[in-house]
C-alpha cells in the first residue's frame, strides 16, 4: 500500500451470484475501491474512510459514493447517488449493502430508461407530426405553384 500500490482486500476478481463480478482493493490514499460488474450494470463504488476498512470492522459508519453507468438499447444513462452504510459489523456486510444499493440503482435505471423511452417517443411523434405537416404544406404549395405555372405557360 506504499507509493500508490493497490493492495487487494480479497482475491480479485471475486464472484457474486450469476454473472456478477466483484473487485475490491485498497489504495495508498486510504480509499476502498469496489467494482461490481453485471451484464447490464457497471458500478464503481469508492468507500472513503480515514483508516480504511478497519472502521467498518469496528462498526463505524462507512460512507459510499456510487456512480453507475447503465447501457440499455434506448438510452445511455449516467446516474449518481450517495449511499450510507450504517454500523457495518464486517466489510462483507458493507459489500452486501453496496450490492443491494446496486440492485436498487439498477431498478431505478430501468425505470428511468422506460420513462426516457416514452418521453422520447412522444417528443419524436410530435416532431415527426410537425415535420410531416410542414412537408404536406410545402408539397401542396409546390403543386399549386406548378399548376399555376402550367396554366399560364400552357405546359
N, C-alpha and C positions, 0 to 999 in steps of 0.2 A: 504494500500500500504506500510505498515511497515513490516520490518523483512521478506521480500520475499513473503508477502501475495499478491495474484493476485486479482486485482480489475477489474471486468468486465466493459467494455465500454458501452455495451448494452446487453440486455438479450441474454444469450448464451445457447444453440446454436441458432443463428439467421437463418432464412430460406431465401434462394435465390430462383430463378426460378428453376423449375424442381426438380431434386434430389440433388441440390447443398446445402451444409450447410456451414454457416459462423460462426466461433468462433473468438471473439475478446477479448483481455484482456490487461491490463497494469500491468507491474510488478514493483517491488521495485527498480529495476535497471534502471527505466525510459525508458523501451522499450515497444513499442506497438507490440503485437503478434497477428497475424491473421492467422487462419487456414481455408482453403477452401477445401471442400471435394466434389468430383463428383464421379460418378461410375467408371471412368477410370483415374481420376487425383487426386492427393493429393498434395496440395500446402501449404507450410509453409512459411509465409511472416513475416519478422521481420522489423518493421519500427523503426529506431533509431532516436530519437530527444532528445536534451538536456532537453526540457521542455515538454515531452510527446506530446499528440495530440494537445495541446494548440497552437503550432506553425502552425499546419495545419489550425486551425480556423483563424489565423491571415494572412493566405496566404503565409506563408514561405515554401520554398521548403522542401518536405519530401523525404528522401532517403530510398529506399527499397532494400532489398537483398532477392531474391526469390529463393527457392530451390524446384525443382519438382521431384517427383518420379512417373514415369509413367509405368504402367504394361500393356503390350499387350500380345497376345498369343505367339508371337515370340521373344519378346525382353523385358528385364527389364532394362530400361534406367534411368540413373541419369543425370539430366540436371541442370545447374546452370546459372542464368542470373542476371544482375543488371538492375534495372528499376528506372527511376526518375519520380516522380510525381511533376510537377511544379505548384506552386501557387494554391494549393488546398484550395478552399474557405471554405470547411467544411470537416469534417472527412468522411462523407458519400461520398463525391466526391473522396476522397482518396481511399475509399473502391471500388468505381466503377472503378477507374483507375487500381487498383490492380486486379480487376476481369477481366477487358479487357486484362491486361497483361497475366493473367492465360489462357484466351481463346487463345491468340497468342501462348503461350508456348505449349498448348495442340495441336494446329495445327502443330506447329514445331515438337513436339514429334512424332505425327502420321507420318509426312513426313520422319523423321529420322528413324522411325520403318520400313517404307516401304523400304527406301534405304538400311537399315541394312539387311532386309529380302532378298532383291535382291542380295546384296553383298554376304550374307551368302550362298544363293542358288548357286551362281556362284562358290564360293570357294568350296562348298560341291561337286558340279558337277565335278570340276577339280580334287579334291582329290579322289572322287569315281572313276573317269575315270582312274586316275593313279593307284589306288589300284586294280581296275578290270583288267587293262592291266598287272600289275605285277602278279596277280593271274593266268591270262591266260598263261603268260610266264612260271610261275612256274609249272602249270599243264602240259604244253607242254613238259617241261624238264622232269617232272616226268614220263610222258607217254613214252618219248624217252628212258629214263633210264630203265623203266620197259621192253620195247620191246627189248632193247639191252641185258638186263639180261636174258629175256626169250629165246632170240636167242642163247645165249651162254650156257645156262643151259638146254635148251630143255623143259622148262616148258610151 
